[in-house]
């Protein structure tokens, strides 16, 4: 289900780029729209080098264009790619580029909220926080966490937690997670996103209905049949293969939802047999494989 939801959200990724009203009072950096100059500062009030570099390059490119230089010559002289020069040339105002510049994704973006809350709870050791977010999927090192927390140690602590980036993976997580486990900010963002686009709204409804049936292990009043019929009729086309597969294996799915039996033991044995087979690949025949399977504990 999560893979199908991610494909739906990915197909409507343009909606994620639209600004939500929950960002109106303060930007993702904890800044208000009434002071646009603050967009050059991050959530800790530090100057953004990327923003300054973007302004400088935009000015250089347009000065050269006014002089009549070709884009190829500009790219060669400024040591930039043609694509970068084209992007700067198309932007009549540098502010068109500045929205993307301060919000370039980094490894730690998905964990800024978690780090902020943990710091406010009193956990200030970078190594401990790095281990915590590594268990959540963080792939960076402790030095990145330490650099992120340096302004906190210097006393520059954001007054409010940073708002989350609207990424495909994050929205997918919001949709597939239990509603009661969403924070207030996440709930508001998902609600507004569903109000703006019918695709995430219907997908959220179907995902939560199916999750409820799975968690409670029940399917009374033909709930599963109704769910499959609704998805096949008016659901997103990314969800229909899932519904068609459940329809083909209806008896097995129904039994999984209504009985206590599980195929976990069987799947474990299948995995074990595959492991034994791959260990012997190219070096033994079926007879030896049979003996190993029968004699292995």
Secondary structure as GFF3:
##gff-version 3
##sequence-region A 1 297
A	DSSP	alpha_helix	2	11	.	.	.	ID=ss1
A	DSSP	alpha_helix	13	16	.	.	.	ID=ss2
A	DSSP	three_ten_helix	21	23	.	.	.	ID=ss3
A	DSSP	three_ten_helix	36	40	.	.	.	ID=ss4
A	DSSP	alpha_helix	49	66	.	.	.	ID=ss5
A	DSSP	alpha_helix	71	78	.	.	.	ID=ss6
A	DSSP	alpha_helix	82	90	.	.	.	ID=ss7
A	DSSP	alpha_helix	95	102	.	.	.	ID=ss8
A	DSSP	three_ten_helix	109	111	.	.	.	ID=ss9
A	DSSP	alpha_helix	112	120	.	.	.	ID=ss10
A	DSSP	alpha_helix	126	135	.	.	.	ID=ss11
A	DSSP	alpha_helix	142	153	.	.	.	ID=ss12
A	DSSP	alpha_helix	168	176	.	.	.	ID=ss13
A	DSSP	three_ten_helix	179	181	.	.	.	ID=ss14
A	DSSP	alpha_helix	184	196	.	.	.	ID=ss15
A	DSSP	alpha_helix	198	216	.	.	.	ID=ss16
A	DSSP	three_ten_helix	220	222	.	.	.	ID=ss17
A	DSSP	alpha_helix	223	234	.	.	.	ID=ss18
A	DSSP	alpha_helix	237	248	.	.	.	ID=ss19
A	DSSP	alpha_helix	250	258	.	.	.	ID=ss20
A	DSSP	alpha_helix	264	279	.	.	.	ID=ss21
A	DSSP	alpha_helix	286	295	.	.	.	ID=ss22
###
